């Protein structure tokens, strides 16, 4: 099993890519299959890497619904024809910032210092 920081850093990278790919706004996202595919792929990788976090890491941020993130990964992978792009947009705008803060907090705890190991 890899260290939690490996998976958390995957989360950081995915969140940054999702933010980059949604920065132009909702209309641009809805109009571009390339942006949609990029966001969906990064959500999938993000969800997969959160599933691999230890229970200890997840317990450090109990307000995050870790099991729902994992369940959404299954939707992205197995129900790809039924993905609701409006729901995806809502996730990127409402849920992702909260997850970004939690990931940063866990990384700070793992580093054992108050300094930032990464920027979200």
SERO-4910 file (N, C-alpha, C, O; in steps of 0.05 Angstrom, whole numbers):
BEGIN
 pado doro    nc1    nc2    nc3   cac1   cac2   cac3    cc1    cc2    cc3    oc1    oc2    oc3
  Unk    A     17    -24      0      0      0      0     18     25      0     37     27     15
  Unk    A     11     44    -17     26     68    -19     19     87      4     -2     84     17
  Unk    A     37    105     10     33    125     30      9    143     23      5    149     -1
  Unk    A     -6    151     43    -29    169     38    -22    194     23    -37    204      7
  Unk    A      2    204     27     10    229     14     11    225    -16      6    245    -31
  Unk    A     17    201    -26     17    196    -55    -11    201    -66    -15    214    -86
  Unk    A    -31    189    -53    -59    192    -62    -69    221    -58    -84    231    -75
  Unk    A    -62    233    -36    -70    260    -32    -58    279    -52    -72    298    -61
  Unk    A    -33    275    -60    -21    291    -81    -34    286   -108    -36    305   -124
  Unk    A    -44    262   -113    -60    257   -137    -85    274   -136    -93    286   -156
  Unk    A    -97    275   -112   -121    292   -109   -115    321   -115   -130    335   -129
  Unk    A    -92    331   -105    -84    359   -110    -82    364   -140    -92    384   -150
  Unk    A    -68    346   -154    -64    349   -182    -91    348   -197    -96    365   -215
  Unk    A   -108    330   -190   -134    328   -204   -151    353   -199   -164    363   -217
  Unk    A   -151    362   -174   -167    386   -167   -157    410   -183   -173    425   -194
  Unk    A   -131    413   -185   -120    435   -201   -128    433   -230   -135    454   -242
  Unk    A   -127    409   -241   -135    406   -270   -165    411   -273   -172    424   -293
  Unk    A   -181    402   -255   -210    407   -257   -215    437   -255   -231    448   -270
  Unk    A   -202    451   -236   -206    480   -234   -197    494   -259   -210    513   -268
  Unk    A   -175    485   -271   -166    497   -296   -186    493   -318   -191    511   -334
  Unk    A   -197    469   -319   -216    462   -341   -244    473   -337   -261    470   -355
  Unk    A   -250    484   -314   -276    496   -309   -274    527   -305   -294    540   -300
  Unk    A   -250    537   -308   -245    566   -302   -260    584   -322   -266    607   -315
  Unk    A   -266    575   -345   -279    592   -365   -309    594   -361   -323    609   -375
  Unk    A   -320    578   -342   -348    580   -336   -365    558   -347   -356    541   -362
  Unk    A   -390    558   -338   -409    536   -344   -414    534   -374   -413    511   -384
  Unk    A   -419    555   -387   -426    554   -416   -403    542   -432   -408    525   -450
  Unk    A   -379    550   -426   -356    539   -440   -353    509   -435   -348    493   -453
  Unk    A   -357    501   -409   -356    473   -402   -378    457   -417   -372    436   -428
  Unk    A   -402    467   -418   -424    453   -431   -419    451   -461   -428    432   -474
  Unk    A   -406    470   -473   -402    471   -502   -378    455   -511   -376    449   -535
  Unk    A   -360    447   -493   -335    434   -501   -334    405   -491   -332    400   -467
  Unk    A   -335    386   -510   -332    358   -503   -304    353   -492   -300    335   -475
  Unk    A   -285    368   -501   -257    364   -492   -255    372   -462   -243    357   -446
  Unk    A   -267    394   -454   -267    402   -426   -283    382   -409   -275    375   -387
  Unk    A   -306    373   -419   -322    354   -405   -306    328   -400   -305    318   -378
  Unk    A   -293    318   -421   -277    294   -418   -254    297   -399   -249    279   -383
  Unk    A   -241    320   -400   -219    325   -381   -229    326   -352   -216    315   -335
  Unk    A   -251    339   -348   -262    341   -320   -271    314   -311   -265    306   -288
  Unk    A   -285    299   -328   -294    272   -320   -271    254   -313   -272    239   -294
  Unk    A   -251    254   -330   -228    237   -325   -214    244   -299   -207    226   -283
  Unk    A   -211    270   -293   -198    278   -269   -215    272   -244   -204    266   -223
  Unk    A   -241    274   -247   -259    266   -225   -256    236   -220   -256    228   -196
  Unk    A   -253    221   -241   -250    192   -238   -224    185   -223   -224    169   -204
  Unk    A   -202    197   -231   -176    193   -218   -177    202   -190   -167    189   -172
  Unk    A   -189    225   -185   -192    236   -158   -207    217   -140   -199    211   -118
  Unk    A   -229    207   -150   -246    189   -135   -231    162   -129   -233    151   -107
  Unk    A   -217    152   -149   -202    128   -146   -181    131   -125   -177    114   -108
  Unk    A   -167    153   -125   -145    157   -106   -156    162    -78   -143    155    -58
  Unk    A   -180    174    -75   -191    177    -48   -200    150    -37   -198    145    -13
  Unk    A   -208    131    -54   -215    104    -45   -191     90    -33   -194     72    -16
  Unk    A   -168     97    -42   -144     83    -33   -131     96     -7   -112     85      3
  Unk    A   -143    117      2   -133    130     27   -139    111     50   -158     96     51
  Unk    A   -122    113     70   -126     97     94   -150    107    110   -158    130    106
  Unk    A   -161     90    126   -184     99    143   -175    121    162   -191    138    169
  Unk    A   -150    120    171   -139    141    188   -139    168    175   -147    188    187
  Unk    A   -131    169    150   -130    194    135   -159    205    131   -164    228    135
  Unk    A   -177    187    124   -205    195    120   -217    205    147   -233    224    147
  Unk    A   -211    192    169   -222    199    195   -212    227    203   -226    240    220
  Unk    A   -190    236    193   -180    262    199   -198    285    189   -197    307    199
  Unk    A   -214    279    169   -233    299    158   -261    286    156   -270    279    134
  Unk    A   -274    282    179   -299    268    179   -322    282    165   -343    269    159
  Unk    A   -320    307    159   -341    322    145   -342    315    115   -362    321    102
  Unk    A   -321    303    105   -320    295     77   -335    268     74   -329    250     90
  Unk    A   -352    266     55   -367    241     51   -351    223     32   -357    221      8
  Unk    A   -330    211     44   -311    195     28   -325    173     13   -318    167    -10
  Unk    A   -344    160     25   -358    137     12   -374    147    -12   -376    132    -32
  Unk    A   -385    171    -11   -399    182    -34   -380    188    -57   -388    185    -80
  Unk    A   -356    197    -51   -336    201    -72   -330    175    -86   -329    174   -111
  Unk    A   -326    154    -71   -321    128    -83   -345    118    -99   -341    106   -120
  Unk    A   -369    123    -89   -392    114   -104   -395    130   -130   -403    118   -150
  Unk    A   -387    155   -130   -389    171   -154   -368    161   -175   -373    163   -199
  Unk    A   -346    151   -166   -326    139   -184   -339    116   -199   -335    113   -223
  Unk    A   -356    100   -186   -369     78   -199   -389     88   -220   -392     76   -241
  Unk    A   -402    110   -215   -420    122   -235   -404    131   -259   -411    125   -282
  Unk    A   -382    144   -254   -365    154   -276   -355    132   -294   -353    134   -318
  Unk    A   -347    109   -281   -335     87   -296   -356     69   -308   -353     61   -331
  Unk    A   -378     63   -294   -396     43   -303   -422     54   -315   -436     40   -330
  Unk    A   -429     79   -309   -454     90   -319   -448    115   -335   -463    135   -334
  Unk    A   -427    114   -350   -417    137   -365   -437    148   -385   -436    172   -392
  Unk    A   -456    132   -394   -477    143   -412   -498    158   -397   -514    173   -410
  Unk    A   -499    155   -371   -520    168   -355   -509    192   -339   -523    201   -320
  Unk    A   -486    202   -345   -474    223   -329   -489    249   -334   -493    257   -357
  Unk    A   -497    262   -313   -511    288   -314   -490    310   -312   -478    314   -291
  Unk    A   -485    324   -334   -465    345   -334   -471    368   -315   -453    381   -305
  Unk    A   -496    374   -310   -503    394   -291   -495    386   -263   -485    402   -247
  Unk    A   -498    361   -257   -489    350   -231   -459    351   -228   -448    358   -207
  Unk    A   -445    345   -250   -416    346   -251   -407    375   -245   -390    380   -229
  Unk    A   -420    394   -259   -413    422   -254   -417    430   -225   -400    443   -213
  Unk    A   -440    422   -213   -445    428   -185   -424    416   -167   -415    429   -148
  Unk    A   -415    392   -173   -394    380   -157   -368    397   -159   -355    402   -138
  Unk    A   -361    406   -183   -337    421   -186   -338    448   -172   -318    458   -163
  Unk    A   -362    459   -170   -365    486   -159   -371    486   -129   -363    504   -115
  Unk    A   -385    465   -119   -394    465    -92   -378    446    -74   -371    452    -52
  Unk    A   -373    422    -84   -361    401    -68   -330    401    -69   -317    396    -50
  Unk    A   -320    408    -93   -291    407    -97   -275    426    -79   -254    419    -68
  Unk    A   -285    451    -75   -270    469    -57   -268    458    -28   -247    461    -15
  Unk    A   -290    446    -19   -289    434      8   -269    411      9   -254    408     29
  Unk    A   -269    394    -11   -250    372    -12   -222    382    -14   -204    371     -1
  Unk    A   -217    403    -29   -190    415    -32   -180    423     -5   -157    418      2
  Unk    A   -197    436     11   -188    445     38   -182    421     56   -162    421     71
  Unk    A   -198    400     54   -194    376     70   -168    362     63   -152    354     80
  Unk    A   -163    360     37   -138    347     27   -114    363     37    -94    351     46
  Unk    A   -115    389     35    -93    406     44    -89    402     74    -66    400     83
  Unk    A   -110    401     89   -108    397    118    -95    370    125    -78    369    143
  Unk    A   -103    349    111    -91    323    116    -62    323    109    -45    312    124
  Unk    A    -55    335     86    -27    336     78    -10    352     99     13    344    105
  Unk    A    -21    373    109     -7    388    130     -2    371    155     20    372    167
  Unk    A    -22    356    163    -19    339    186      2    317    181     19    311    198
  Unk    A      2    306    157     21    285    150     49    296    149     68    282    155
  Unk    A     52    321    141     79    333    140     90    339    167    114    343    171
  Unk    A     72    340    187     81    345    214     89    373    220    102    379    240
  Unk    A     82    392    202     89    419    207     66    437    198     47    428    186
  Unk    A     69    462    204     48    482    196     52    493    168     35    507    158
  Unk    A     74    486    156     80    497    129     64    482    108     55    460    112
  Unk    A     60    496     86     44    484     64     62    466     47     83    474     38
  Unk    A     52    441     43     66    422     26     58    426     -3     72    418    -21
  Unk    A     35    438     -7     25    441    -34      5    464    -33     -4    472    -11
  Unk    A     -2    474    -56    -22    496    -56    -47    485    -70    -45    472    -91
  Unk    A    -70    491    -59    -95    484    -71   -110    508    -79   -133    507    -89
***
